């Protein structure tokens, strides 16, 4: 815990200790602010905590740098960079003195200051001061008190009315769009689900070390940026909830596969205390309500969605149980006595639901033509939403209107708003490549992966026609665009001016069909123009089989397999969530109520297949059928399995231990392409305004 004031004056600078912001004492505007990068922020804080003390390089390496990352050269570079920011002269120092072969000493006096000092320094009160300077001290008008009171009342009413209108019909994020992402964590590995401690001095987040599959909690001090790693390891962790100022409560899957809720003291850190058992770790599926913990759970065996309630130290009680009709429902918030949920209805879109406590029913409020990956409160009437491949969105509960927080937020998720800024997880350098699968007897398993279309941006989705035309999606030109591949060359077809959710592509009767934002279009390859093909609400997957178009749709009565009859849609079979082409004019079907695939023959016989793919835990890009068999990803995406049509046997075709595919595609007769993600990192960051 720092003993520094939140704002101090050091020499010719005002300094905000927690945020690492420096303001010149004689600043003329907000553009003069300097924000230190994390290492310099930590170094300056350590100097200020130890003024007039000779600090050896080894001491700075131990206290400021992570283990095994600090060196003498790194300290020298950091001190030099800090001197440059402060405008210090190494030959006649005012801030940092170098003692040859011994270390460094902080020289400048440290005086408490206030935020008002920064406001004055940045010119925030310039207009007020100018008006005061122009006032004539000899003129002292004395209007009647009734006039003053009436005018004041009118102004108050007018301002209140304007504030209400603005609050109701507009949303102004951070006053204007944020323009700065400031890292908090700089750890090796990945960090997720940050929360600020109640006293705003630390950030708590999940950490997964490099080359590890397990998570632990890490607590980072915002003043000196030192991190304390908690020793317990888990397979999965939920977002942490603050039970009080010192305790968190969270859900976790242990190394042996058990799911439990835990309570843990944070400062100082103690051993976690198990509370209640659970069935599944949902990342954001618990809240506090009337001193009780409420949580969602999913009984996969019975296909039941459950709402539980419990007080610490008492047994849990089930408040609600109903059939789980959603693909995924993992995110929950509360306001007053109303619960809000984000549910993924299909692989392509999500819905916002509400449930009024204690005995209400699920009601649908908003529909989104893309998948929401997390949400939090922006204020009491608006939500802050994270969606894949899209900037953070502020959405009004009343009107459904939305406002984006700018393209720089596309890499951010798990975002929560705190005064003046947003705390979030940033994905760094997340890219995917399309690789060609070739036979190579000399390679491991007889299969070799070669680059097909690879860039420094994500390449994904693939559709290959019967004539060999290949279409794919790439972000190499900025937004996601559709490209046509000709051997090793490729041509950009679309010219989208804003980010679109391209969710599926397929060839049908020689035409390329594209599912964008849950709507199906026909794409003209010459002009790049899109024409609506037909409107289907809540569509699942499309397939072109035996000259006919099939698709699945989620209706009020449940899932249905559809096809075209003339220009009209026609129902084929209920409970089908996905469809693929089968041999001898048949169809391979995936169902909502079982994990076993089935073959529908032209005679309408339904034959169960020895292939299990759960529509809730796999995507449509993770399995395919062709003339040789059925291929699917399993075992945490480390293995591609094949069911051979001729032998009727299942065997492992491709096994990968580390570089895991996220999608697989046919080359017409077998596994031909995979989409594989590159190694990536995540950091915990502040989203702020620089000016």
C-alpha positions, 0 to 999 in steps of 0.5 A: 500500500502506497503512503503517497498522496493521490496527487503530488508535486515533484519539481515542475510537475504535478503527478497522479500516482495511480494513473502515472500521469504527469502535468507540467506546473505551467501547463496551458492545456490538456495536451501537455499531459504525459502518461508514463508507460507501465515500467516507467510508472512503476519505477517513478513510484518506487523512487517516490516511495524511497526519496533521498535513499541510495537505491542499488540497481539490484534493488530496483531489479528486484522491486520494479521488474518481474522475476528474471526480466530485469537487467542492469542495462534495462535499469539504465535505459529506464532511468534514462527514459524517465530523466528524459520525460522529466527534463532532468540533466544527468550532469546537474540533476534535479530529480534523479542522481546517479552515484557511480557504481552504487545506484540512484537517489531521488532528489526532488521534494515531494509535496501533496497536491490536489486535482484542482491544481491539475485543472488550473495547470491545464487551463480548465478555469481560464474562461472563469478567470478571464471573466473575473479579471474583466469585472469592474470592481466599482460596479456592484449591481443589486437586482431585486431578490425576487428577480434573482430567485425567479431566474435561478429557478428557471435556470434550474428547471431548464437544466434539469429538463435538458439533463433528463432529455440528454440522459434518456436519449443520448449516451456520451461515452467518456465525454467523447470517444476514447483515444488511449489504451493504457496497459496495466499488466505486462505478464508473460501469458494471458490475463482475463476477467479483470475487476477493480478492488473496492478501494480502487488500489488493485486489479484482480484478474485471471492469469494463465502462464505460458505453456500452461493450461491452468489458471490462477488469480493475480492481484496487481497493485496500481501504484507500483504495478507489483503482482501477487500470484495466488498459488491455487490452480484451476482448469476454469475460473469465472469472473470474481464478485466482491462479497465485501471489501476484502472477500471475493466469491467465484466459481471454478473447476479444479484440476480433478474436474470438480466444479465449486463456488469458493470464498477467498480473502484477498488482502492478505491472501488466504486459502479459498474456502469451498462453499457449494458445488456446481455443474458448470463454470459459467464465466459471468453467471452469478450475481449478489442479490439481497445479500444472497448469491444467485447463479445460473447452472446447466444440467447437461444430462437433463438439458435443464437451465437452473437458477440457484440461490444461497446465503454463505454458510447455508445450503443452496436452493433452486429457484427455477428450472426449465428446459434449456432452449438456448445454445449458450447462456453464460452472462447475467447482470441485475438491476433492482429485482430484475435479472438480465441475461445474454443468451446465444440462440444460434451460432450467429446471433444473441438475444437479451433476456430479462427475468423479474425476481422472485418468480418471473419468466424469461422475456426477450428484450433485444435481438442482436445479429451477431454473438455477444461475448460479455456485457456489463453496466454502462449506467442504470439505463444502458449496457456496455456490450462486447462482441467478436470482431466489433467495437465495444457498444453502449446499448440503451435498454429502453430504445435499443439504440446503440453507440460504438466506442470506436474501432480501437476497441475491437480488440477489447472484451470483458469490459467494465466501466469505472469513473472516467475509464473502462477496464478491459481485456485486450487481445494482442496480435490475435490472428488466424491462418488458412493452411493446406493439408497435404500428404507427406510420408516423411512427416509425423502422421503422414500429413504436412501443413503448408501455408495457403493464404497467410498474412499478418491479419486473420484469414478465416472461413472457406468455401470451395465450389465443385469447379475449384473456386475458393472464397475466404474471408480476410482482414488484410485490407482492414475490415473483414472482406471476402476474397476469391483465391486463384491458385496462390493469388487472391482478389478482393471481391467486397469493399465493406466500409465498416466491420461486418460479421461474415458468418458463413459462405457456401456455393449454391448452383454456381453462385456464392451465398454469404451469411452476414449479420444473420442475413443471407445474400448472393454475392456478385463476384464481378461487382462485389454487390450483395443482393438479399437472397431470402429472409430467414429470422434466427437462421442456423446453418445453410447447406447446398445439397443435391441441387437444393438449398437447406437450412436450419431455423430457430422458430417459436416452436423450436428448431426446424430443418427447412428447404425451398419449394419454388420460391417458398420455404418448406419444413422438412423435419423438427429439432434439427440444428445443422445439416450437411450433404450425405451419400446417395442423395441423403442428408447428415443431420445434427439435432438439438436433443442429442449429440449423435448425428443421423443420416436421413435417406431419400426414403425418409429413413433416419439412421443413427451414426457413430459420430457425436457432435454437441451443437452447443459446444462446437461450431459449424466450421468444426465439422464437414461432410464430403464424398469420403466421410464425416470429419470433425474436431474433438478433444479440445480441438487437438484431434481431427476424427474421420468416419469413413462412409465405406468402412463405417469406421471412426479413426483419428486422422490428425493429432496436434498437441499445441497449434490447435485448429479452430476450423476444418474444411474439405478439398472435395475428398477428405481433409484439405484445409484448416484454420489455425490461430497463431500464439497470442497474448492478452493484457489488462488495460485501461480505456481512457481519453488522452485529451 
